């Protein structure tokens, strides 16, 4: 008996191909966090220049001695200082061929590329801001530690009392709160986790959760002890920076008023580059900025370094 020849997907392999979703998805992303704390920007600039200098007056020493009725007081000298911020150029670009733009199966290819470039602008400058923050401010360690390499995963973790201690030190140094009566703290989600499970010193139980219409920062998860708490995965992790080979350390940035500055000569912007090749086949798209971030008042930014329960995971 003859066997019928079956025409299925094996015989007609060229008829069956993989299907693709024509709507593309993007990588996981975080919002801009650090830029919103660059509160100080140049105001009355004297002229164009390669850098911006911020002028600070020094206070006079408190005069507590009594004056003599018949002797004139001695004059004392005024003092001042400068903090100089030097803008730099930043940017990135892609170059698209007409062939890929004409043949890509993805819907909205051009708008997707623009989205990727725009996020690269945000991601790059947020990283630049974090680097500037890490280069300045006053460094503090988990209570009891005097150096980063003494910190131990699961032991020297963030607590609400540690936050209260840092705020008290800042207030004692006459640091003004960042907004109203509140300081702001940007921390890694691993550190926020430790704070949320801190029952011994009143962690998450003391947090005020956002109410409708209340002002709130990007990434903010709560408010307690006179501090607005913000999460960011860009908050620095120093892998194996602690005692052991798996003991990571984390930086939490506590902002007071006038702690962080931004000088913009040319604000960040998208640049559709000119098509200059002979057959007009190559289209560039990029972003550009001429700017700088800098810590302005060292005492107003505290960089608290701790370990975390989730360190090394």
RODO-2510 file (C-alpha; in nm, 4 decimals, decimal comma):
residues 313
     n   res          X          Y          Z
     1     x     0,0000     0,0000     0,0000
     2     x     0,1386     0,3390    -0,0992
     3     x     0,2107     0,5952     0,1714
     4     x     0,0697     0,9421     0,1101
     5     x     0,3211     1,2238     0,0947
     6     x     0,2198     1,4651     0,3686
     7     x     0,2720     1,8326     0,3044
     8     x     0,3408     1,9792     0,6488
     9     x     0,5777     2,2298     0,8043
    10     x     0,8747     2,0046     0,7316
    11     x     0,8090     1,9741     0,3618
    12     x     0,7098     2,3371     0,3328
    13     x     0,9682     2,4798     0,5687
    14     x     1,0085     2,7936     0,3615
    15     x     0,6385     2,8705     0,4126
    16     x     0,6614     2,8998     0,7919
    17     x     0,8780     3,1704     0,9475
    18     x     0,9108     3,3224     1,2927
    19     x     0,6685     3,6023     1,3728
    20     x     0,7894     3,9199     1,5413
    21     x     0,6019     4,1745     1,7463
    22     x     0,6513     4,4922     1,5464
    23     x     0,6192     4,7078     1,8572
    24     x     0,9635     4,7250     2,0164
    25     x     1,0303     4,7305     2,3910
    26     x     1,2979     4,9253     2,5724
    27     x     1,5409     4,8227     2,8436
    28     x     1,4478     4,8809     3,2090
    29     x     1,5082     5,2417     3,3012
    30     x     1,5266     5,4723     3,6003
    31     x     1,4080     5,8324     3,6265
    32     x     1,6296     6,1368     3,6654
    33     x     1,6941     6,1752     4,0386
    34     x     2,0213     6,3552     4,1085
    35     x     1,9583     6,6493     3,8738
    36     x     1,6555     6,7624     4,0744
    37     x     1,8846     6,8357     4,3707
    38     x     2,1135     7,0686     4,1741
    39     x     1,9285     7,3602     4,3253
    40     x     2,1894     7,6334     4,2772
    41     x     2,2460     7,7729     3,9280
    42     x     2,4424     8,0815     3,8201
    43     x     2,2319     8,3954     3,8325
    44     x     2,4012     8,7265     3,7560
    45     x     2,6960     8,6070     3,5495
    46     x     2,9449     8,8849     3,4732
    47     x     3,0320     8,7612     3,1245
    48     x     3,0736     8,4504     2,9100
    49     x     3,3644     8,2377     3,0280
    50     x     3,5131     7,8901     3,0502
    51     x     3,4134     7,8517     3,4163
    52     x     3,1683     7,9932     3,6690
    53     x     3,2902     8,1130     4,0096
    54     x     3,0465     8,1250     4,3017
    55     x     3,1376     8,3891     4,5618
    56     x     3,1012     8,3219     4,9334
    57     x     3,1314     8,5693     5,2174
    58     x     3,2969     8,4524     5,5369
    59     x     3,1237     8,5385     5,8643
    60     x     3,2932     8,7481     6,1269
    61     x     3,3964     8,5830     6,4515
    62     x     3,1437     8,6433     6,7274
    63     x     3,2363     8,9511     6,9303
    64     x     3,1765     8,8646     7,2954
    65     x     3,4203     9,0975     7,4719
    66     x     3,2819     9,4138     7,6289
    67     x     3,3807     9,7515     7,4852
    68     x     3,5818    10,0082     7,6746
    69     x     3,4072    10,3367     7,7245
    70     x     3,7119    10,5426     7,6170
    71     x     3,8942    10,3117     7,3713
    72     x     3,7949    10,2641     7,0104
    73     x     3,7450     9,9059     6,8923
    74     x     3,9901     9,7500     6,6477
    75     x     3,8590     9,6821     6,2974
    76     x     3,8656     9,3252     6,1706
    77     x     3,9085     9,2084     5,8122
    78     x     3,6283     9,0765     5,5985
    79     x     3,6879     8,7469     5,4159
    80     x     3,5554     8,5758     5,1084
    81     x     3,6133     8,2623     4,8998
    82     x     3,5305     8,1199     4,5592
    83     x     3,4000     7,7824     4,4429
    84     x     3,4755     7,7398     4,0734
    85     x     3,2668     7,5143     3,8502
    86     x     3,4087     7,4366     3,5065
    87     x     3,1565     7,3191     3,2434
    88     x     3,2553     7,0407     3,0055
    89     x     3,1009     6,9149     2,6834
    90     x     2,9133     6,5859     2,6823
    91     x     2,7352     6,4078     2,4015
    92     x     2,6681     6,0918     2,2061
    93     x     2,5357     6,0090     1,8586
    94     x     2,4166     5,7271     1,6352
    95     x     2,4376     5,7068     1,2561
    96     x     2,1512     5,5384     1,0720
    97     x     2,1682     5,4082     0,7181
    98     x     1,8785     5,4597     0,4802
    99     x     1,8696     5,0840     0,4212
   100     x     1,7934     4,9923     0,7821
   101     x     1,5421     5,2752     0,8128
   102     x     1,3639     5,1526     0,4988
   103     x     1,3656     4,7801     0,5718
   104     x     1,3281     4,7478     0,9499
   105     x     1,0162     4,5550     1,0464
   106     x     0,9760     4,7618     1,3653
   107     x     0,6875     5,0051     1,3733
   108     x     0,8010     5,3561     1,4630
   109     x     1,1688     5,2814     1,3998
   110     x     1,2702     5,6489     1,3912
   111     x     1,0797     5,7401     1,7073
   112     x     1,2265     5,4375     1,8865
   113     x     1,5790     5,5477     1,7970
   114     x     1,4995     5,8993     1,9223
   115     x     1,3727     5,7461     2,2476
   116     x     1,6966     5,5497     2,2951
   117     x     1,9099     5,8591     2,2309
   118     x     1,6999     6,0730     2,4666
   119     x     1,7326     5,8199     2,7464
   120     x     2,1073     5,8012     2,6888
   121     x     2,1151     6,1785     2,7507
   122     x     1,9348     6,1353     3,0838
   123     x     2,1344     5,8303     3,1894
   124     x     2,4691     5,9855     3,0997
   125     x     2,4119     6,3147     3,2797
   126     x     2,2675     6,1434     3,5862
   127     x     2,5913     5,9435     3,6012
   128     x     2,7937     6,2655     3,5633
   129     x     2,5930     6,4178     3,8511
   130     x     2,6553     6,1148     4,0738
   131     x     3,0287     6,1292     4,0029
   132     x     3,0319     6,4974     4,1029
   133     x     2,8456     6,4198     4,4247
   134     x     3,0878     6,1422     4,5132
   135     x     3,3816     6,3812     4,4647
   136     x     3,2526     6,6299     4,7234
   137     x     3,0638     6,6660     5,0459
   138     x     3,1428     6,5419     5,3946
   139     x     3,2015     6,1672     5,4271
   140     x     3,0487     5,9828     5,7218
   141     x     3,0431     5,6136     5,8058
   142     x     2,7991     5,3875     5,9825
   143     x     2,8129     5,4565     6,3549
   144     x     3,1231     5,2946     6,5032
   145     x     3,3183     5,2715     6,1781
   146     x     3,6035     5,5068     6,0918
   147     x     3,6723     5,3707     5,7436
   148     x     3,4808     5,2066     5,4615
   149     x     3,6690     4,8764     5,4787
   150     x     3,5390     4,8191     5,8338
   151     x     3,1778     4,7823     5,7173
   152     x     3,0214     4,4366     5,7213
   153     x     2,7236     4,3145     5,5202
   154     x     2,4183     4,2526     5,7373
   155     x     2,5727     4,4286     6,0384
   156     x     2,6562     4,7902     5,9564
   157     x     2,3289     4,8630     5,7811
   158     x     2,1153     5,1744     5,7581
   159     x     1,8825     5,2543     6,0477
   160     x     1,6525     5,5441     6,1188
   161     x     1,8752     5,6438     6,4088
   162     x     2,1685     5,6674     6,1660
   163     x     1,9646     5,9129     5,9582
   164     x     1,8724     6,1111     6,2696
   165     x     2,2396     6,1253     6,3687
   166     x     2,3464     6,2655     6,0312
   167     x     2,0684     6,5257     6,0324
   168     x     2,1642     6,6301     6,3850
   169     x     2,5297     6,6747     6,2796
   170     x     2,4201     6,8821     5,9803
   171     x     2,1891     7,1018     6,1877
   172     x     2,4649     7,1503     6,4463
   173     x     2,6846     7,2844     6,1642
   174     x     2,4062     7,5359     6,0779
   175     x     2,3202     7,3540     5,7530
   176     x     1,9794     7,4668     5,6336
   177     x     1,7285     7,2003     5,5242
   178     x     1,6961     7,1386     5,1524
   179     x     1,3290     7,2344     5,1252
   180     x     1,1196     7,3885     5,3996
   181     x     1,2168     7,2068     5,7172
   182     x     1,3222     6,8832     5,5460
   183     x     1,6505     6,7416     5,4239
   184     x     1,6580     6,4990     5,1287
   185     x     1,8293     6,1594     5,1194
   186     x     1,8980     5,9622     4,8003
   187     x     1,9780     5,5966     4,8659
   188     x     2,0162     5,2697     4,6835
   189     x     1,7094     5,0382     4,6992
   190     x     1,9207     4,7890     4,9010
   191     x     1,9709     5,0586     5,1659
   192     x     1,6031     5,1598     5,1551
   193     x     1,5141     4,7959     5,2226
   194     x     1,7191     4,7994     5,5436
   195     x     1,5499     5,1193     5,6538
   196     x     1,2057     4,9774     5,5854
   197     x     1,2658     4,6661     5,7986
   198     x     1,4316     4,8601     6,0812
   199     x     1,1810     4,8032     6,3613
   200     x     1,4291     4,8655     6,6445
   201     x     1,4688     5,2375     6,5712
   202     x     1,1323     5,2982     6,4078
   203     x     1,2020     5,2581     6,0385
   204     x     0,9124     5,2274     5,7959
   205     x     0,6601     5,2526     6,0765
   206     x     0,7475     5,6203     6,1105
   207     x     0,7224     5,6982     5,7408
   208     x     0,4702     5,9423     5,6075
   209     x     0,3254     5,8193     5,2792
   210     x     0,2332     6,0612     5,0035
   211     x    -0,1054     6,2277     5,0131
   212     x    -0,2911     6,3554     4,7061
   213     x    -0,1607     6,6886     4,5834
   214     x     0,1527     6,6755     4,7977
   215     x     0,4855     6,7762     4,6355
   216     x     0,7030     6,4720     4,5822
   217     x     1,0432     6,4073     4,4220
   218     x     1,1180     6,1568     4,1453
   219     x     1,1861     5,8255     4,3173
   220     x     1,0556     5,9350     4,6576
   221     x     0,9265     5,6511     4,8733
   222     x     0,8407     5,8298     5,1955
   223     x     0,9120     6,0988     5,4512
   224     x     1,0243     6,0682     5,8135
   225     x     1,2467     6,2353     6,0747
   226     x     1,2561     6,5585     5,8776
   227     x     1,3908     6,3840     5,5655
   228     x     1,2449     6,3064     5,2232
   229     x     1,3681     5,9606     5,1166
   230     x     1,4390     5,8904     4,7496
   231     x     1,5470     5,5622     4,5905
   232     x     1,7859     5,5431     4,2957
   233     x     1,9715     5,2412     4,1571
   234     x     2,2416     5,4900     4,0535
   235     x     2,3310     5,5608     4,4168
   236     x     2,6855     5,4302     4,4425
   237     x     2,7687     5,0684     4,5309
   238     x     3,1347     4,9942     4,5972
   239     x     3,1605     4,6232     4,5250
   240     x     3,3629     4,4448     4,7939
   241     x     3,4456     4,7819     4,9484
   242     x     3,3777     4,6488     5,2981
   243     x     3,5550     4,4005     5,5238
   244     x     3,5030     4,0735     5,3386
   245     x     3,5281     3,9700     4,9760
   246     x     3,1483     3,9931     4,9427
   247     x     3,0881     4,2966     5,1655
   248     x     2,9622     4,5728     4,9382
   249     x     2,9322     4,9289     5,0636
   250     x     2,6681     5,1861     4,9726
   251     x     2,6629     5,5648     4,9610
   252     x     2,3555     5,7580     5,0756
   253     x     2,3540     6,1279     4,9841
   254     x     2,1925     6,3626     5,2367
   255     x     2,1225     6,7050     5,0868
   256     x     2,0972     7,0324     5,2726
   257     x     2,0310     7,3702     5,1150
   258     x     2,2790     7,4956     4,8517
   259     x     2,4667     7,1668     4,8590
   260     x     2,4673     7,0936     4,4869
   261     x     2,5123     7,3292     4,1897
   262     x     2,4761     7,3103     3,8128
   263     x     2,6364     7,5442     3,5592
   264     x     2,4857     7,5243     3,2095
   265     x     2,6424     7,7022     2,9144
   266     x     2,4429     7,4960     2,6640
   267     x     2,1568     7,2955     2,8208
   268     x     2,1154     6,9275     2,7264
   269     x     1,9333     6,8914     2,3963
   270     x     1,8715     6,6466     2,1104
   271     x     2,0686     6,7156     1,7902
   272     x     1,9383     6,5889     1,4529
   273     x     2,2673     6,5981     1,2648
   274     x     2,2999     6,7122     0,9039
   275     x     2,2937     6,4585     0,6218
   276     x     2,6173     6,5330     0,4379
   277     x     2,7060     6,2210     0,2400
   278     x     2,6887     6,2358    -0,1412
   279     x     2,3803     6,0142    -0,1772
   280     x     2,2106     6,1356     0,1456
   281     x     2,1927     5,7854     0,2897
   282     x     2,3335     5,8408     0,6389
   283     x     2,1288     6,0199     0,9062
   284     x     2,2925     6,1115     1,2400
   285     x     2,1012     6,1680     1,5627
   286     x     2,2574     6,2580     1,8942
   287     x     2,2548     6,4762     2,2017
   288     x     2,4850     6,7445     2,3345
   289     x     2,5366     6,9425     2,6554
   290     x     2,7950     7,1923     2,7783
   291     x     2,7591     7,1967     3,1547
   292     x     2,8874     7,0841     3,4915
   293     x     2,7648     6,9655     3,8290
   294     x     2,9529     7,0431     4,1479
   295     x     2,9134     7,0236     4,5237
   296     x     2,8817     7,3850     4,6344
   297     x     2,8782     7,3686     5,0144
   298     x     3,0796     7,0750     5,1489
   299     x     2,9075     7,0806     5,4883
   300     x     2,5622     7,0782     5,3268
   301     x     2,6110     6,7402     5,1582
   302     x     2,6728     6,4383     5,3775
   303     x     2,7748     6,1136     5,2091
   304     x     2,6864     5,8364     5,4506
   305     x     2,8535     5,5031     5,3730
   306     x     2,6975     5,1850     5,5094
   307     x     2,6747     4,8168     5,4319
   308     x     2,3441     4,6454     5,3452
   309     x     2,1696     4,3156     5,4126
   310     x     2,1391     4,2610     5,0385
   311     x     2,5031     4,3450     4,9685
   312     x     2,6747     4,0895     4,7487
   313     x     2,3452     3,9515     4,6112
***
